[in-house]
Amino acid sequence: DLILPIFITEGKNKIEKIKTMPGIKRYSVDKLNVIMKKAIKQKIQMVALFPHVSKKKKDLYGSEAINKNNLVCKSIRMIKKKYPKVGIMCDVALDPYTSHGHDGIIINKKIDNDETIKVLVKQSLLQAQMGCDVIAPSDMMDGRIGIIRKSLDRNNFKDVSILAYSAKYASSFYGPFREAVGSKKNLKSDKKTYQMDFRNTNEAFREIGLDIKEGADIVMVKPGMPYLDIIKTIKDNFKIPVLA
């Protein structure tokens, strides 16, 4: 099953080329109908939204992630109104919204896992309230799936699924994507303290097991092609939908 990633940008009447992704474009909210009509024509049943946030809206804490009128929220409302049969997946992470380009909140020069989760829970709830069908935490903070699941259930969003980025490897393949969401220039260091080490296969299975136990409905291996062995082993042992 193909899920179509759509990049959204600020402003009106905009369709922008993405230098690092030939043939892929960013769309302002009022131009989403252009790509949505193509998706429906190709029988694509779900889209994934990724925002390109303006520099002035970024800060150290990713505050724009929990603004009910941010790009993602406006896009969800528009798509649900005009294309109610198309499913929507939303990225849960702070890197498009932080001035430093990391997926979490930095305290004492380190990503603070627990403080980051507090914001991710608010971001997840907001997206669910707007009409998101699948919440996709891609941040790789430990323990966030369980807390997000409990929060969604408590607020009566029991039918909102969670796609956990469970085995997200630190990788150079993300360069074009980071350019597409506008976080590449801000990122001064790597993400190896919270993304996965390709040499450690055991960690992948431990992370996946924990995410399933915490309530994940689907797991992600990212990037896909270099880790087909991981995908195969997950599929054989965990009996859960796997995305790449």
LUMLO-281691 format. One line per field, with one value per residue (C-alpha): residue in three letters; x, y, z. Coordinates in nm, 2 decimals. Layout:
aa <- (ALA; ...) .
xx <- (X; ...) .
yy <- (Y; ...) .
zz <- (Z; ...) .
END
This chain:
aa <- (ASP; LEU; ILE; LEU; PRO; ILE; PHE; ILE; THR; GLU; GLY; LYS; ASN; LYS; ILE; GLU; LYS; ILE; LYS; THR; MET; PRO; GLY; ILE; LYS; ARG; TYR; SER; VAL; ASP; LYS; LEU; ASN; VAL; ILE; MET; LYS; LYS; ALA; ILE; LYS; GLN; LYS; ILE; GLN; MET; VAL; ALA; LEU; PHE; PRO; HIS; VAL; SER; LYS; LYS; LYS; LYS; ASP; LEU; TYR; GLY; SER; GLU; ALA; ILE; ASN; LYS; ASN; ASN; LEU; VAL; CYS; LYS; SER; ILE; ARG; MET; ILE; LYS; LYS; LYS; TYR; PRO; LYS; VAL; GLY; ILE; MET; CYS; ASP; VAL; ALA; LEU; ASP; PRO; TYR; THR; SER; HIS; GLY; HIS; ASP; GLY; ILE; ILE; ILE; ASN; LYS; LYS; ILE; ASP; ASN; ASP; GLU; THR; ILE; LYS; VAL; LEU; VAL; LYS; GLN; SER; LEU; LEU; GLN; ALA; GLN; MET; GLY; CYS; ASP; VAL; ILE; ALA; PRO; SER; ASP; MET; MET; ASP; GLY; ARG; ILE; GLY; ILE; ILE; ARG; LYS; SER; LEU; ASP; ARG; ASN; ASN; PHE; LYS; ASP; VAL; SER; ILE; LEU; ALA; TYR; SER; ALA; LYS; TYR; ALA; SER; SER; PHE; TYR; GLY; PRO; PHE; ARG; GLU; ALA; VAL; GLY; SER; LYS; LYS; ASN; LEU; LYS; SER; ASP; LYS; LYS; THR; TYR; GLN; MET; ASP; PHE; ARG; ASN; THR; ASN; GLU; ALA; PHE; ARG; GLU; ILE; GLY; LEU; ASP; ILE; LYS; GLU; GLY; ALA; ASP; ILE; VAL; MET; VAL; LYS; PRO; GLY; MET; PRO; TYR; LEU; ASP; ILE; ILE; LYS; THR; ILE; LYS; ASP; ASN; PHE; LYS; ILE; PRO; VAL; LEU; ALA) .
xx <- (0.00; 0.14; 0.11; 0.18; 0.40; 0.28; 0.50; 0.31; 0.44; 0.34; 0.16; -0.10; -0.11; 0.23; 0.36; 0.74; 1.00; 1.22; 1.58; 1.69; 1.38; 1.34; 0.97; 0.84; 0.69; 0.57; 0.21; 0.04; -0.28; -0.50; -0.31; -0.34; -0.63; -0.38; -0.19; -0.50; -0.69; -0.38; -0.37; -0.74; -0.70; -0.42; -0.64; -0.40; -0.59; -0.37; -0.15; 0.12; 0.17; 0.50; 0.53; 0.79; 0.76; 0.89; 1.20; 1.02; 0.78; 1.07; 1.20; 1.41; 1.10; 0.91; 0.61; 0.45; 0.39; 0.11; -0.05; -0.40; -0.36; -0.03; 0.03; -0.06; -0.38; -0.50; -0.42; -0.60; -0.91; -0.91; -0.85; -1.11; -1.37; -1.31; -1.18; -1.33; -1.25; -0.88; -0.69; -0.44; -0.12; 0.07; 0.43; 0.49; 0.83; 0.96; 1.24; 1.03; 0.95; 1.28; 1.54; 1.81; 1.66; 1.65; 1.35; 1.35; 1.40; 1.76; 1.85; 2.22; 2.33; 2.15; 1.81; 1.59; 1.37; 1.10; 1.05; 1.02; 0.75; 0.54; 0.52; 0.48; 0.17; 0.02; 0.11; -0.05; -0.37; -0.41; -0.36; -0.62; -0.87; -0.82; -0.91; -0.58; -0.63; -0.28; -0.03; 0.33; 0.59; 0.92; 1.12; 1.28; 1.23; 1.20; 0.86; 0.66; 0.43; 0.28; 0.22; 0.07; -0.16; -0.29; -0.35; -0.54; -0.75; -0.82; -0.95; -1.17; -0.94; -0.93; -0.97; -0.67; -0.38; -0.02; 0.26; 0.57; 0.90; 1.06; 1.38; 1.49; 1.85; 2.09; 2.14; 2.28; 1.97; 1.76; 1.94; 1.69; 1.40; 1.55; 1.59; 1.22; 1.09; 1.35; 1.54; 1.87; 2.04; 1.95; 2.10; 2.45; 2.52; 2.40; 2.11; 2.31; 2.22; 1.86; 1.84; 1.97; 2.32; 2.32; 2.57; 2.33; 2.06; 1.95; 1.85; 1.61; 1.42; 1.42; 1.28; 1.02; 0.91; 0.87; 0.67; 0.43; 0.39; 0.32; 0.04; 0.18; -0.05; 0.22; 0.60; 0.84; 1.18; 1.36; 1.53; 1.39; 1.62; 1.94; 1.75; 1.55; 1.69; 1.54; 1.20; 1.20; 1.29; 1.02; 0.76; 0.85; 0.87; 0.63; 0.33; 0.26; 0.22; 0.56; 0.61; 0.93) .
yy <- (0.00; 0.33; 0.64; 0.96; 1.22; 1.57; 1.87; 2.19; 2.54; 2.89; 3.15; 3.13; 3.02; 2.85; 2.53; 2.52; 2.29; 2.11; 2.12; 1.80; 1.60; 1.63; 1.61; 1.67; 2.00; 2.19; 2.32; 2.60; 2.49; 2.65; 2.45; 2.11; 2.02; 1.99; 1.70; 1.56; 1.51; 1.33; 1.10; 1.01; 0.94; 0.70; 0.54; 0.64; 0.60; 0.78; 1.09; 1.19; 1.56; 1.73; 2.11; 2.36; 2.61; 2.97; 3.06; 3.33; 3.06; 2.84; 2.85; 2.64; 2.45; 2.38; 2.58; 2.60; 2.23; 2.28; 2.58; 2.48; 2.70; 2.57; 2.43; 2.07; 2.16; 2.38; 2.10; 1.83; 2.05; 2.13; 1.76; 1.62; 1.87; 1.82; 1.46; 1.28; 0.93; 0.99; 0.89; 1.13; 1.05; 1.31; 1.33; 1.37; 1.53; 1.88; 1.91; 2.11; 2.35; 2.39; 2.66; 2.40; 2.14; 1.86; 1.64; 1.73; 2.00; 2.07; 2.11; 2.14; 2.07; 1.74; 1.63; 1.59; 1.28; 1.34; 1.71; 1.64; 1.37; 1.63; 1.84; 1.53; 1.43; 1.78; 1.76; 1.42; 1.52; 1.83; 1.64; 1.38; 1.66; 1.81; 1.47; 1.29; 0.91; 0.79; 0.95; 0.88; 0.97; 0.98; 1.15; 0.83; 0.94; 0.65; 0.57; 0.81; 0.55; 0.44; 0.79; 0.91; 0.60; 0.66; 1.02; 0.95; 0.68; 0.91; 1.17; 0.93; 0.89; 0.51; 0.47; 0.69; 0.45; 0.49; 0.42; 0.41; 0.49; 0.21; 0.14; 0.48; 0.46; 0.76; 0.80; 1.02; 0.93; 1.19; 1.49; 1.56; 1.52; 1.76; 2.01; 1.96; 2.04; 2.32; 2.17; 2.09; 2.43; 2.46; 2.12; 2.18; 1.83; 1.48; 1.28; 0.98; 1.02; 0.93; 0.77; 0.41; 0.27; 0.05; -0.19; -0.28; -0.52; -0.62; -0.26; -0.26; -0.56; -0.43; -0.09; -0.26; -0.49; -0.20; 0.01; -0.28; -0.34; 0.03; 0.02; 0.08; -0.05; -0.03; -0.01; 0.17; 0.07; 0.38; 0.39; 0.07; -0.06; -0.09; -0.27; -0.54; -0.80; -0.61; -0.58; -0.95; -1.05; -0.82; -0.96; -1.32; -1.26; -0.98; -1.04; -0.66; -0.43; -0.29; 0.02; 0.15) .
zz <- (0.00; -0.11; 0.12; -0.06; 0.12; 0.06; 0.14; 0.24; 0.26; 0.39; 0.18; -0.10; -0.46; -0.43; -0.60; -0.54; -0.68; -0.42; -0.54; -0.37; -0.49; -0.87; -0.97; -0.61; -0.51; -0.21; -0.21; -0.02; 0.15; -0.11; -0.38; -0.22; -0.44; -0.73; -0.58; -0.40; -0.73; -0.87; -0.56; -0.60; -0.97; -0.89; -0.61; -0.33; -0.01; 0.23; 0.23; 0.48; 0.55; 0.61; 0.67; 0.54; 0.82; 0.78; 0.98; 1.19; 1.33; 1.45; 1.80; 2.05; 2.17; 1.84; 1.97; 1.63; 1.64; 1.89; 1.71; 1.60; 1.29; 1.18; 0.83; 0.92; 1.10; 0.82; 0.57; 0.77; 0.79; 0.42; 0.31; 0.54; 0.42; 0.05; 0.03; 0.33; 0.20; 0.19; 0.51; 0.66; 0.83; 1.03; 1.13; 1.50; 1.56; 1.63; 1.36; 1.11; 1.39; 1.59; 1.52; 1.58; 1.34; 1.60; 1.68; 2.04; 2.30; 2.39; 2.76; 2.87; 2.51; 2.50; 2.36; 2.67; 2.61; 2.87; 2.81; 2.43; 2.49; 2.67; 2.35; 2.13; 2.32; 2.27; 1.90; 1.86; 2.04; 1.83; 1.51; 1.62; 1.71; 1.36; 1.20; 1.15; 1.11; 1.17; 1.41; 1.31; 1.58; 1.39; 1.66; 1.82; 2.18; 2.42; 2.57; 2.37; 2.20; 2.53; 2.66; 2.33; 2.31; 2.67; 2.59; 2.27; 2.45; 2.74; 2.50; 2.31; 2.00; 2.03; 1.66; 1.57; 1.48; 1.57; 1.32; 1.52; 1.36; 1.56; 1.37; 1.23; 1.16; 1.16; 0.78; 0.51; 0.30; 0.49; 0.34; 0.05; 0.29; 0.55; 0.27; 0.17; 0.52; 0.57; 0.87; 0.69; 0.72; 1.09; 1.19; 1.31; 1.44; 1.37; 1.53; 1.64; 2.01; 1.95; 1.60; 1.56; 1.51; 1.19; 1.36; 1.64; 1.51; 1.86; 1.94; 1.65; 1.77; 2.13; 2.02; 1.80; 2.08; 2.32; 2.07; 2.01; 2.38; 2.43; 2.17; 1.82; 1.54; 1.26; 1.28; 1.04; 0.93; 0.79; 0.54; 0.38; 0.11; 0.32; 0.60; 0.42; 0.65; 0.95; 0.77; 0.70; 1.06; 1.20; 0.97; 1.06; 1.44; 1.53; 1.29; 1.27; 0.96; 0.86; 0.66; 0.50) .
END
